[in-house]
Amino acid sequence: MTVGDKVLVVGPSWVGDMVMAQALYRLLRQRNPAVEIDVVAPTWSLPVLARMPEVAHGIELAVAHGELALGRRRKLALELRSRGYSRAIVLPRSVKAALVPWLARIPRRTGFRGEYRYGLINDMRRFDDELDQTVKRFIALGHERGEPMPKTLPAALRPSLATDAANLERLRAVHGLPEAVPLVALMPGAEYGPAKRWPARHFGELAAACAQRGVTIVVLGSAKERALGDEIAAAAGRVRVVNLCGATSLADVVDLLAAAEVAVSNDSGLLHVAAAAGAPVVAIYGSSSPEFTPPLTATAAIVWQQLSCSPCFARECPLGHLNCLKELPVARVLAAVEELRAVASAGRRA
């Protein structure tokens, strides 16, 4: 790429993937500090893109996941034709995702071989065995064809979301979160399915144990997880649990997680938001694998049963027992929380 290049990226449709895609943007900016990066993305993701300094513009494509919406895609493509993009990078592997760059007549359109989209993608890449993580697949599309890939993600490419101190102060005041009391965030949801969710009663027991150590407990998630937050609060007993599921925007969640002493999460989008916001994270894995979608931070503890039946990558337990999560002891997760809190405490004293 040369000075003045403009790149259009068609972003993914999942929260975690959208965060991990920042590694690609950081790579492009590392290689050409003058590159202008715009990202076509779902409406919900625009606040996340606004927290990525590498992204010049988040461009809304208001279509539902899996929806063709050919008219809307064509309308957007016509609007983009005059912007002078030299290249497009299409992260999803669907035909639909490749339509906008093609219709916008962007000359070079990079993407992986997926659904039948020859012609739509004219810089076609194939999966190699070394692309064993989602984030590696993203940054591979920022490399030239045949260029060697790093075996691990360089620290300089790890996602890092900007935060808003004034917004955090507002959130503390609105939700009664005293600055003097450490914050532990719990994220019990997983949009993918129940086979990724550690039971709410376990989260409740964890909340009660953490509260005894003098911290404030907040539960974060979408409105869909509101009932999970209530269940956690009930299981925690008399301990105060602040259930913010559905009560905050995604940008608010970034700022709260940046202030958390520790964040405990299933393998979900918010796990990757927490890591990118700078929170030490305890990552709980059930049907998925930390080898495929690890938290991209140096300050993480992985809690995983590694049963013979996992990872199965199923949305629901195919064996009906969900032992990979139901039998994961609260004490083990609590130990990981305490270990990370000790590291955070040592860092403050240093």
VEXDRENDREN-960370 format. One record per residue: x, y, z of N, C-alpha, C in turn; residue in three letters. Coordinates in steps of 0.02 Angstrom, whole numbers, padded with zeros to 5 digits, always signed. Each point is the difference from the previous one (the first is absolute). Layout:
BEGIN
XYZXYZXYZala
...
//
This chain:
BEGIN
+00042-00060+00000-00042+00060+00000+00043+00062+00000met
-00025+00054-00025+00037+00063-00005-00037+00054+00040thr
+00036+00055+00010-00029+00056+00036-00064+00022-00036val
-00052+00013+00039-00063+00022-00028-00047-00057-00016gly
+00020-00063+00012-00044-00056-00012-00062+00004+00045asp
-00055-00023-00028-00062-00006+00038-00023-00072-00005lys
-00012-00030+00057-00020-00070+00003-00069-00005+00031val
-00044-00038-00032-00066-00015+00027+00001-00071+00026leu
-00018-00008+00063-00005-00066+00031-00073-00016+00011val
-00022-00059-00021-00067-00024+00018+00008-00040+00064val
-00027+00027+00053+00011-00029+00067-00044-00059+00015gly
+00017-00037+00053-00039-00058+00019-00065+00019+00036pro
-00040-00051+00014-00067+00011+00028-00005-00017+00074ser
+00055-00021+00031-00002-00018+00071+00043+00049+00040trp
-00019+00013+00062+00035+00049+00042+00074-00018+00007val
+00013-00063+00021+00069-00020+00011+00043+00005-00063gly
-00028-00021-00056+00036+00004-00063+00014+00072-00020asp
-00049+00045+00014+00009+00070-00017+00058+00030+00040met
+00006-00021+00062+00056+00024+00041+00066-00029-00025val
+00001-00065-00013+00062-00032-00023+00023+00028-00067met
-00047+00024-00040+00018+00029-00065+00043+00061+00006ala
+00002+00031+00060+00044+00058+00009+00073-00018-00012gln
+00018-00063+00011+00069-00022-00014+00018+00012-00073ala
-00048-00011-00045+00011+00013-00071+00010+00074-00012leu
-00042+00042+00030+00006+00072-00010+00067+00026+00025tyr
+00022-00028+00056+00065+00021+00028+00057-00022-00045arg
-00007-00058-00031+00051-00023-00047+00003+00047-00061leu
-00058+00016-00028-00001+00045-00058+00030+00068+00016leu
-00015+00026+00060+00027+00064+00020+00075-00005+00014arg
+00021-00057+00027+00072-00010+00013+00040+00001-00065gln
-00030-00029-00052+00035-00004-00064-00004+00065-00040arg
-00052+00038+00012-00007+00064-00035-00037+00048+00047asn
+00037+00040+00038-00032+00045+00049-00050+00049-00031pro
+00004+00011-00066-00045+00047-00033-00062-00032-00028ala
-00006-00066+00006-00058-00035-00029-00064+00023+00035val
-00054+00007-00039-00066+00016+00027-00043-00063-00002glu
-00024-00020+00058-00038-00063+00005-00072+00016+00018ile
-00046-00020-00042-00072+00003+00014-00025-00071+00008asp
-00051-00009+00042-00026-00067+00015-00075+00000-00010val
-00024-00043-00045-00071-00012-00008-00021-00049+00055val
-00051+00019+00038-00015-00038+00060-00074+00005+00020ala
-00024-00048+00038-00069+00004+00026-00008+00060+00047pro
-00061+00023+00008-00014+00060+00040+00027-00007+00071thr
-00010-00057+00032+00019-00008+00070+00075+00009+00011trp
+00041-00013-00051+00072+00001+00009+00032+00068-00008ser
-00037+00050-00021+00029+00066-00013+00032+00031+00062leu
-00031-00008+00060+00034+00028+00060+00067-00033+00014pro
+00007-00064-00016+00064-00034+00009+00051+00026-00049val
-00019+00008-00063+00045+00027-00051+00022+00071+00018leu
-00045+00038+00032+00018+00068+00019+00055+00001+00053ala
+00010-00056+00034+00052-00005+00051+00066-00027-00028arg
+00003-00009-00066+00061-00025-00032+00033+00057-00038met
+00056+00025+00024+00032+00058-00032+00020-00012-00072pro
+00009-00063-00019+00022-00015-00068-00055+00007-00052glu
-00063+00001+00023-00057+00002-00046-00021+00072-00012val
+00001+00021-00063-00021+00068-00016-00075+00007+00004ala
-00036-00047-00030-00074+00004-00001-00029-00071+00007his
-00049-00006+00045-00042-00058+00001-00060+00014-00045gly
-00011-00043-00050-00053+00012-00049-00056-00050+00012ile
-00057+00026+00018-00056-00042+00020-00030-00039-00059glu
-00008-00065+00010-00039-00041-00046-00055-00033+00043leu
-00058+00030-00002-00054-00021+00045-00038-00060-00028ala
+00032-00058+00004-00033-00062-00021+00007-00051+00057val
-00049-00042+00006+00002-00052+00051+00049-00054-00020ala
+00025-00037+00051+00047-00054-00013-00032-00051-00047his
+00033-00014-00057-00026-00048-00048-00048+00029-00051gly
-00018+00064+00007-00047+00031-00046+00035+00022-00065glu
-00030-00013-00058+00030+00019-00063-00004+00076-00010leu
-00060+00028+00005-00010+00073-00006+00039+00029-00059ala
-00010-00029-00058+00039+00019-00059-00007+00075-00017leu
-00060+00026+00008-00011+00070-00015+00041+00046+00045gly
+00002-00015+00064+00038+00042+00046+00075-00006-00013arg
+00022-00060-00016+00072-00009-00015+00019+00039-00064arg
-00044-00004-00050+00015+00036-00062+00000+00075+00012arg
-00048+00025+00039-00003+00072+00015+00064+00023+00034lys
+00023-00039+00050+00062+00018+00034+00059-00001-00047leu
+00004-00051-00042+00056-00006-00048+00003+00060-00046ala
-00057+00022-00024-00002+00059-00045+00026+00062+00037leu
-00016+00006+00064+00023+00057+00040+00076-00002+00009glu
+00028-00061+00001+00072-00008+00014+00044+00006-00063leu
-00030-00002-00058+00040-00001-00062+00046+00061-00006arg
-00022+00056+00025+00038+00062-00010+00054+00011+00053ser
+00008-00047+00047+00047+00012+00055+00072-00021-00017arg
+00010-00032-00056+00068-00013-00022+00037-00054+00037gly
-00035-00053+00019+00034-00056+00034+00045-00037-00049tyr
+00060-00016+00023+00046-00039-00042-00008-00074+00013ser
-00028-00018+00057-00003-00070+00018-00058-00011+00049arg
-00030-00059-00004-00049-00022+00049+00024-00065+00031ala
-00013-00009+00064+00015-00063+00034-00066-00025+00030ile
-00021-00058-00020-00065-00027+00020+00012-00055+00052val
-00016+00012+00063+00014-00048+00053-00049-00058+00001leu
-00066+00010-00006-00045-00057-00003+00010-00039-00065pro
-00020-00064+00000+00012-00043-00058-00062-00009-00043arg
-00052+00038+00012-00062-00008-00037+00001+00039-00065ser
-00044-00020-00046-00010+00038-00062-00026+00069+00016val
-00047+00004+00046-00032+00064+00017+00052+00052+00020lys
+00049-00021+00040+00050+00046+00026+00043+00030-00055ala
+00007-00037-00055+00044+00023-00055-00036+00045-00049ala
-00065+00009+00007-00037+00038-00050+00017+00075-00001leu
+00004+00031+00059+00011+00072+00003+00065+00021-00034val
+00058-00031+00016+00062+00021-00035-00003-00011-00075pro
-00032-00054-00022-00006-00014-00072-00043+00052-00034trp
-00058+00014+00030-00046+00050-00028+00030+00070+00003leu
+00044+00012+00049+00033+00065+00006+00059+00007-00048ala
+00015-00054-00036+00054+00000-00051+00069+00013+00030arg
+00011-00027+00059+00066+00006+00030+00046-00048-00036ile
+00058+00022-00024+00040-00041-00046+00027-00064+00030pro
+00024+00002+00060+00028-00061+00031-00043-00020+00059arg
-00025-00063-00002-00047-00023+00051+00026-00066+00030arg
+00025+00005+00061+00034-00056+00032-00048-00037+00047thr
+00002-00065-00002-00040-00040+00047+00017-00073-00006gly
-00025-00040+00046+00011-00072-00001-00049-00034-00047phe
+00021-00057-00025-00046-00043-00038-00056-00022+00047arg
-00061+00012-00019-00057-00018+00042-00057-00024-00043gly
-00058+00031+00008-00055-00015-00045+00022+00020-00071glu
-00035-00025-00049+00021+00011-00070-00002+00075-00016tyr
+00058+00033+00001+00003+00072-00011+00059+00020-00044arg
+00019-00044-00045+00052+00016-00048-00022+00059-00043tyr
+00044+00047-00010-00017+00062-00035-00017+00054+00049gly
-00042-00015+00050-00014+00049+00052+00065+00013+00039leu
+00036-00053+00016+00066+00004+00031+00051-00015-00054ile
+00045+00047-00015+00051-00012-00052+00071-00008+00028asn
+00006+00003+00066+00063-00017+00034-00018-00055+00051asp
-00011-00060-00027-00027-00055+00040+00056-00034+00039met
-00013-00011+00065+00048-00034+00044-00030-00065+00024arg
+00043-00048+00017-00024-00063+00028+00024-00007+00071arg
-00036-00039+00039+00021-00014+00069+00062-00044-00001phe
+00049+00018+00041+00057-00043+00013-00007-00028+00070asp
+00036-00054+00013-00003-00032+00066+00022+00048+00055asp
+00044+00047-00017+00026+00045+00051-00052+00052+00022glu
-00054+00006-00037-00053+00048+00018-00048-00033+00049leu
+00026-00016+00059-00037-00040+00048-00037+00043+00052asp
-00001+00065-00010-00037+00045+00045-00037+00051-00043gln
-00056+00023+00025-00039+00050-00036+00042+00062-00015thr
+00036+00024+00049+00039+00061-00010+00054-00009-00052val
+00029-00060-00005+00051-00012-00051-00031+00002-00070lys
-00062-00023-00006-00034+00003-00065-00012+00072-00021arg
-00015+00042+00049-00011+00070-00017+00064+00033-00023phe
+00054-00008+00038+00061+00035-00020+00032-00030-00062ile
-00016-00063-00015+00027-00031-00061-00023+00038-00062ala
-00060+00028+00003-00026+00037-00057+00033+00068-00008leu
+00037+00021+00050+00039+00062-00005+00071-00012-00024gly
+00020-00064-00004+00065-00017-00028-00006-00011-00075his
+00056+00004-00034+00000-00015-00071-00001-00076-00010glu
-00024-00021-00057-00004-00071-00015+00069-00033+00007arg
+00003-00054+00037+00063-00037+00009+00046+00028+00053gly
-00016+00057+00028+00042+00030+00051-00004-00042+00065glu
+00056-00012+00033-00001-00040+00062-00043+00034+00054pro
-00036-00042+00037-00041+00024+00054+00036-00011+00067met
-00009+00045+00049+00027-00012+00067-00035-00059+00033pro
+00037-00039+00039-00029-00058+00034-00047+00021+00056lys
+00014+00056+00030-00044+00028+00052-00014+00073-00017thr
-00054+00026+00027-00019+00069-00015+00049+00047+00035leu
+00034+00043-00038+00045+00049+00032-00038+00045+00049pro
+00033+00017+00055-00033+00041+00051-00024+00066-00029ala
+00037+00027-00048-00019+00065-00030-00065-00003-00039ala
-00023-00060-00017-00062-00007-00038-00060-00018+00044leu
+00011-00011+00064-00057-00017+00043-00051+00056+00000arg
-00064-00017-00003-00052+00051+00004+00006+00042+00063pro
-00014+00065-00007+00004+00046+00056-00050+00056-00012ser
-00054-00001+00038-00055+00048-00010+00012+00062+00043leu
-00013+00058-00030+00006+00063+00037-00057+00005+00052ala
+00013+00035+00054-00050+00008+00054-00014+00073+00012thr
-00056+00012+00036-00025+00067+00012-00007+00009+00076asp
+00047+00036+00031+00001+00008+00073-00062+00037+00024ala
-00023+00050-00037-00059+00038+00020-00062-00044+00000ala
-00005-00044-00050-00058-00045-00002+00002-00049+00058asn
+00060-00024+00017+00006-00046+00057-00023+00035+00064leu
+00020+00062+00009-00021+00037+00060-00076+00006+00002glu
-00030+00013-00058-00073+00003-00003-00032-00066+00018arg
+00028-00054-00026-00028-00067+00014+00006-00017+00074leu
+00055+00017+00031+00008-00013+00072-00054+00037+00040arg
-00013+00062-00019-00050+00040+00036-00070-00028-00010ala
-00016-00016-00062-00068-00023-00017-00016-00067+00034val
+00050-00045+00002-00013-00068+00024+00027-00014+00070his
+00024+00052+00034+00022-00009+00068+00060-00045+00007gly
+00051+00013-00039+00061-00041+00001+00058+00043+00027leu
+00013-00004+00065+00051+00044+00030+00070-00015-00028pro
+00036+00053-00014+00066-00007-00030+00049-00034+00048glu
-00011+00008+00065+00047-00027+00049-00006-00076+00007ala
-00054-00030-00026-00011-00072+00008+00017-00035-00066val
+00044-00051+00002+00017-00036-00062-00061-00029-00034pro
+00003-00003-00065-00055-00024-00041+00017-00068-00030leu
-00045-00048+00008+00006-00065-00034-00060-00007-00046val
+00012-00010-00064-00053-00005-00049-00012-00073-00019ala
-00064-00018-00004-00019-00068-00021-00039+00006-00065leu
+00017-00042-00048-00035-00002-00064-00025-00071-00012met
-00063-00014+00018-00026-00069-00001-00030-00022-00066pro
-00005+00045-00048-00033-00017-00063+00047-00030-00051gly
-00029-00024-00054+00036-00023-00059-00052-00006-00055ala
+00001+00045-00047-00050+00002-00053-00001-00065-00040glu
+00058-00032-00005+00005-00060-00041-00046-00056+00024tyr
-00007-00008+00066-00043-00052+00025+00017-00022+00070gly
-00044-00041+00032+00008-00020+00070+00061-00044+00013pro
+00028-00031-00051+00059-00043+00011+00062+00041+00014ala
-00006+00066-00002+00056+00043+00018-00011+00034+00068lys
-00056-00014+00033-00019+00039+00060+00011-00040+00064arg
+00045+00024+00041+00008-00026+00068-00065+00015+00038trp
-00027-00046+00040-00066+00010+00031-00004+00064+00041pro
-00058+00033-00002-00010+00062+00036+00008-00010+00075ala
-00020-00059+00026+00007-00011+00072+00074-00002+00020arg
+00043-00024-00045+00072+00001+00013+00026+00072+00002his
-00023+00040-00048+00019+00071+00000-00024+00033+00065phe
-00060-00019+00024-00026+00028+00062+00044-00018+00060gly
+00021-00063+00004+00045-00020+00054+00067+00036-00004glu
+00023+00010-00061+00062+00037-00009-00009+00073+00022leu
-00056+00030-00017-00014+00069+00021+00000+00006+00075ala
-00032-00047+00035-00002+00002+00073+00070-00005+00030ala
+00041-00045-00028+00068-00010+00026+00043+00062-00012ala
-00007+00030-00059+00039+00060-00016-00021+00059+00044cys
-00065+00007+00012-00025+00056+00040+00027-00003+00071ala
+00011-00061+00025+00029-00007+00067+00071+00027+00003gln
+00030+00009-00057+00069+00026-00004+00000+00075-00014arg
-00059+00032+00007-00003+00073-00003-00001+00030-00069gly
-00036-00030-00046-00004+00028-00067-00073+00013-00018val
-00010+00042-00051-00066+00011-00028-00009-00046-00060thr
-00057-00034-00003-00014-00047-00054-00048+00032-00050ile
+00020+00001-00064-00046+00023-00052-00008-00057-00051val
-00060-00007-00025-00014-00049-00053-00013+00038-00064val
+00037-00017-00052-00005+00036-00064-00026-00046-00055leu
-00039+00028-00044-00027-00038-00056-00055+00039-00034gly
-00031-00031-00048-00055+00031-00036-00066-00010+00038ser
-00053+00029-00027-00066-00008+00032-00020-00074+00001ala
+00026-00039-00047-00016-00072+00000+00027-00035+00061lys
+00053+00028+00031+00030-00031+00059-00028+00028+00066glu
-00050+00043-00004-00027+00030+00061-00022-00052+00050arg
-00035-00052-00025-00024-00053+00046+00059-00038+00030ala
+00054-00010-00038+00059-00032+00027+00029+00042+00057leu
+00002+00065-00010+00025+00044+00053-00042-00004+00063gly
-00066-00002-00009-00045-00007+00058+00011-00067+00035asp
+00011-00052-00039+00012-00066+00030+00065-00001+00039glu
+00051+00034-00026+00064+00004+00036-00009+00039+00065ile
-00036+00055-00002-00012+00040+00060-00037-00041+00052ala
-00049-00040-00022-00037-00042+00048+00045-00054+00030ala
+00042-00030-00041+00044-00053+00024+00054+00027+00046ala
+00016+00064-00006+00052+00031+00042-00025+00015+00070ala
-00066-00005+00011-00028+00012+00067-00004+00073+00017gly
+00026+00019+00058-00006+00069+00023+00053+00046-00029arg
+00044-00027-00037+00053+00040-00030-00030+00045-00053val
+00024+00062-00003-00025+00047-00051+00032-00016-00067arg
-00041-00016-00048+00022-00011-00069-00035+00051-00044val
+00038+00040-00036-00029+00052-00043-00009-00030-00069val
-00063-00013-00018-00015-00031-00064-00010+00055-00052asn
+00049+00008-00043-00002+00052-00052-00016-00029-00069leu
-00020-00062-00004-00017-00030-00065-00057+00039-00032cys
+00012+00026-00059-00050+00038-00035-00006+00072+00023gly
+00039+00020+00051-00005+00068+00027+00057+00044-00023ala
+00044-00027-00040+00058+00038-00023+00009-00010-00075thr
+00032+00049-00032+00018-00008-00070+00065-00040-00005ser
+00017-00021-00060+00062-00036-00009+00060+00044+00017leu
-00004+00064-00016+00054+00047+00019+00006+00006+00076ala
-00057+00000+00035+00001+00001+00073+00035-00062+00028asp
-00014-00057-00031+00030-00063+00023+00076+00004-00008val
+00024+00029-00054+00072+00007-00010+00031+00039+00059val
-00032+00055+00019+00027+00042+00053-00003-00034+00068asp
-00054-00036+00014-00005-00037+00063+00052-00055+00004leu
+00010-00035-00055+00049-00054+00000+00071+00027+00007leu
+00013+00058-00028+00066+00030+00008+00015+00016+00073ala
-00053+00011+00039+00009+00016+00071-00001-00062+00045ala
-00016-00058-00028-00008-00061+00041+00068-00027+00022ala
+00003-00022+00062+00060-00032+00025+00008-00068-00032glu
-00056-00035-00010-00002-00064-00035-00068-00006-00035val
+00000-00031-00058-00063-00016-00035-00002-00075-00010ala
-00057-00030+00017-00010-00072-00008-00052-00011-00054val
+00018-00038-00051-00045-00006-00058+00002-00069-00031ser
-00057-00020-00027-00001-00057-00045+00037+00020-00064asn
+00010-00049-00044+00029+00015-00066-00054+00035-00041asp
-00001+00066+00005-00052+00039-00032+00031+00064-00028ser
-00041+00040-00033+00024+00062-00026+00028+00046+00054gly
-00033+00001+00058+00022+00045+00053+00067-00022+00030leu
+00017-00063-00006+00067-00022+00021+00053+00039-00039leu
-00010+00007-00065+00049+00033-00042-00003+00076+00008his
-00060+00026+00016-00005+00071+00017+00040+00014+00063val
-00008-00043+00051+00036+00009+00063+00075+00000-00010ala
+00025-00048-00039+00072-00004-00012+00024+00062-00036ala
-00038+00024-00049+00020+00059-00039-00006+00064+00041ala
-00043-00001+00050-00008+00059+00044+00055+00003+00053ala
+00039-00054+00006+00055-00001+00047-00014-00034+00066gly
-00058-00032+00007-00016-00035+00062+00036-00067+00004ala
+00027-00018+00058+00022-00069+00010-00061-00045-00005pro
+00004-00055-00037-00059-00041-00012+00010-00072+00022val
-00053-00027+00030-00005-00072+00012-00048-00025-00053val
+00025-00042-00045-00039-00023-00058-00021-00072+00011ala
-00066-00012-00002-00029-00066+00012-00020-00030-00067ile
+00025-00061-00013-00015-00033-00063-00037-00065+00013tyr
-00051-00013-00042-00038-00062+00003+00004-00037-00065gly
-00047+00014-00046-00001-00036-00064+00053+00026-00049ser
+00028+00058+00015+00050+00030-00046+00070-00010+00029ser
+00049+00028-00035+00070-00013+00019+00039+00065+00006ser
+00040+00008+00054+00043+00058+00006+00056+00000-00051pro
+00011-00056-00033+00051-00002-00051-00023+00034-00064glu
-00066+00006-00010-00028+00029-00060-00017+00074+00009phe
-00032+00016+00057-00019+00069+00014+00024+00021+00069thr
+00066+00005+00010+00025+00020+00066-00011+00074+00012pro
-00004+00021+00064+00000+00072+00014+00067+00029-00020pro
+00000+00054-00038+00061+00028-00028+00031+00051+00048leu
+00023-00026+00056+00031+00041+00051+00051-00042+00037thr
+00050+00033+00028+00050-00035+00039-00024-00014+00071ala
-00056+00031+00020-00025-00007+00068-00066-00039-00001thr
+00007-00065-00007-00060-00043-00004+00013-00066+00034ala
-00053-00028+00028+00001-00067+00028-00053-00041-00036ala
+00020-00057-00027-00046-00043-00037-00025-00055+00047ile
-00066-00009+00003-00029-00053+00041-00039-00045-00047val
+00023-00062-00006-00027-00046-00050+00008-00071+00025trp
-00054-00039-00003+00001-00068+00025+00040-00048-00044gln
+00001+00013-00065+00034-00044-00048-00024-00072+00005gln
-00066-00009+00001-00029-00067+00001+00011-00034-00068leu
-00008-00065-00001+00010-00037-00062-00050+00020-00054ser
-00058+00026+00020-00052+00019-00047+00005+00073-00022cys
+00050+00036+00023+00006+00070-00019+00069+00015-00028ser
+00007+00049-00044-00055+00045-00022-00042-00033-00055pro
-00065+00008+00005-00045-00026-00052-00025+00056-00045cys
+00007+00062+00023-00021+00060-00037-00075+00000-00015phe
-00039-00036+00041-00072-00001-00010-00033+00057+00038ala
-00059+00020-00023-00038+00052+00034-00033-00028+00063arg
-00021-00063-00003-00028-00034+00058+00037-00066+00009glu
+00005-00022+00062+00038-00061+00014-00030-00059-00038cys
+00036-00032-00046-00028-00056-00038-00011-00062+00042pro
+00031-00002+00059-00009-00058+00045-00051+00014+00055leu
-00023+00062+00004-00054+00017+00046+00021+00013+00072gly
+00065-00005+00016+00019+00009+00071+00037+00065+00015his
+00033+00029-00048+00038+00063+00008+00050-00004+00058leu
+00031-00058+00007+00048-00009+00055+00060+00046-00005asn
+00017+00021-00061+00058+00043-00008-00008+00065+00037cys
-00063+00021+00014-00012+00061+00036-00034-00011+00068leu
-00048-00046+00002-00035-00012+00064+00047-00026+00053lys
+00050-00039-00020+00046-00029+00049+00064+00041+00009glu
+00001+00059-00028+00057+00045+00010-00010+00035+00067leu
+00043-00014+00050-00012+00024+00068+00008+00076+00007pro
-00043+00028+00042+00005+00071+00015+00067+00016+00031val
+00025-00046+00042+00064+00012+00034+00057+00009-00050ala
-00004-00034-00055+00054+00005-00050-00002+00068-00034arg
-00059+00024-00015-00007+00066-00031+00020+00054+00050val
-00022-00009+00064+00018+00049+00052+00075+00004+00009leu
+00034-00056-00003+00073+00001+00007+00033+00040-00056ala
-00028-00007-00061+00027+00039-00056-00013+00074+00010ala
-00059+00018+00025-00016+00070+00015+00049+00028+00050val
+00011-00037+00054+00045+00024+00053+00071+00008-00025glu
+00021-00045-00043+00068+00004-00028+00008+00064-00041glu
-00049+00016-00041+00004+00060-00041-00007+00063+00043leu
-00041-00003+00052-00006+00058+00045+00066+00013+00035arg
+00035-00053+00018+00065+00008+00032+00050+00032-00048ala
-00003-00020-00063+00045+00030-00049-00016+00074-00009val
-00065+00016-00002-00021+00071-00007+00022+00041+00060ala
-00006-00030+00060+00020+00035+00061+00075+00012+00000ser
+00038-00049-00020+00073+00008-00003+00019+00054-00050ala
-00036+00004-00055+00014+00050-00051-00013+00070+00026gly
-00053+00008+00041-00015+00066+00028+00054+00022+00050arg
+00027-00048+00037+00052+00016+00050+00067+00016-00032arg
+00012-00029-00060+00066+00009-00032+00012+00072-00022ala
//
